[in-house]
Amino acid sequence: MQSRDSAAFADTATQLCMRLLEDGEPRVRLAVGRCLGALAARRGLAAWEAVRGAVLGSIERCWVRAGSACCRIVCGPSPARPSKSLAPDFLSELLLHR
């Protein structure tokens, strides 16, 4: 029973993350990245494959190249970078600074 409950919880968490992927609040996007990272750590490659299209699509829609050295963010504000002690993982970093 616990395995089924865990899978149901992971599915619900993934659905919630997809709804909040492009939230206007940077802290929410950071939390989404951390949650997706935790799900991928627990569920493996299948977790990434389930969200890959949405995550990559969000990055394509929300990042606009403004020149060779920088990008402009169009989906929401970008917060100040977190301190090194709170540095997010790769996916969180993408979602935070899109």
C-alpha positions as CSV (number, residue, x, y, z in Angstrom):
1,M,0.0,0.0,0.0
2,Q,2.8,2.4,0.8
3,S,4.3,2.1,-2.7
4,R,0.9,3.0,-4.3
5,D,0.5,6.0,-1.9
6,S,4.1,7.1,-2.7
7,A,3.4,6.9,-6.4
8,A,0.1,8.8,-6.1
9,F,1.9,11.5,-4.0
10,A,4.7,11.8,-6.6
11,D,2.1,12.1,-9.4
12,T,0.2,14.8,-7.5
13,A,3.4,16.7,-6.7
14,T,4.5,16.5,-10.4
15,Q,1.1,17.9,-11.5
16,L,1.4,20.7,-9.0
17,C,4.9,21.5,-10.2
18,M,3.7,21.7,-13.8
19,R,1.0,24.2,-12.8
20,L,3.5,26.3,-11.0
21,L,6.3,26.0,-13.5
22,E,5.9,29.6,-14.9
23,D,4.6,31.2,-11.7
24,G,5.4,34.9,-11.5
25,E,7.0,34.5,-8.1
26,P,10.7,33.5,-8.4
27,R,10.7,31.7,-5.1
28,V,7.8,29.5,-6.3
29,R,9.8,28.6,-9.5
30,L,12.8,27.8,-7.3
31,A,10.7,25.5,-5.1
32,V,9.3,23.8,-8.3
33,G,12.9,23.1,-9.4
34,R,13.8,21.7,-6.0
35,C,10.7,19.5,-5.9
36,L,11.3,18.2,-9.4
37,G,14.9,17.5,-8.5
38,A,13.8,15.5,-5.4
39,L,11.2,13.6,-7.5
40,A,13.9,12.7,-10.1
41,A,16.3,11.6,-7.4
42,R,13.6,9.3,-5.9
43,R,11.9,8.1,-9.1
44,G,14.8,8.2,-11.6
45,L,14.8,9.1,-15.3
46,A,11.1,8.4,-15.6
47,A,10.4,11.6,-13.5
48,W,12.4,13.7,-15.9
49,E,10.9,12.2,-18.9
50,A,7.4,13.0,-17.6
51,V,8.2,16.7,-17.3
52,R,10.9,17.2,-19.9
53,G,8.7,18.7,-22.6
54,A,7.0,21.2,-20.2
55,V,10.3,22.3,-18.7
56,L,12.2,22.7,-22.0
57,G,9.1,24.4,-23.5
58,S,9.0,26.9,-20.6
59,I,12.7,27.6,-21.1
60,E,12.2,28.2,-24.8
61,R,9.2,30.5,-24.2
62,C,10.7,32.5,-21.3
63,W,14.2,33.1,-22.4
64,V,14.9,35.6,-25.1
65,R,18.5,36.2,-26.3
66,A,19.3,39.8,-25.9
67,G,22.9,39.6,-27.1
68,S,25.9,37.3,-27.1
69,A,26.5,37.7,-23.3
70,C,23.1,37.9,-21.7
71,C,19.5,36.8,-21.7
72,R,16.3,38.7,-21.0
73,I,13.7,37.0,-18.9
74,V,10.1,37.4,-20.2
75,C,8.0,35.1,-18.0
76,G,8.5,36.7,-14.7
77,P,10.9,38.7,-12.5
78,S,14.3,37.3,-11.6
79,P,15.4,37.3,-7.9
80,A,18.8,38.0,-6.6
81,R,21.0,35.0,-6.8
82,P,20.9,32.8,-3.7
83,S,24.0,32.6,-1.5
84,K,26.5,29.9,-2.2
85,S,25.2,27.9,0.8
86,L,21.7,27.8,-0.7
87,A,22.8,27.3,-4.3
88,P,20.1,25.4,-6.2
89,D,20.7,22.4,-8.5
90,F,20.9,22.8,-12.3
91,L,17.1,22.5,-12.9
92,S,16.3,25.0,-10.1
93,E,18.8,27.4,-11.5
94,L,17.2,27.3,-14.9
95,L,13.7,27.8,-13.5
96,L,14.9,30.5,-11.2
97,H,16.6,32.6,-13.8
98,R,14.4,32.2,-16.8
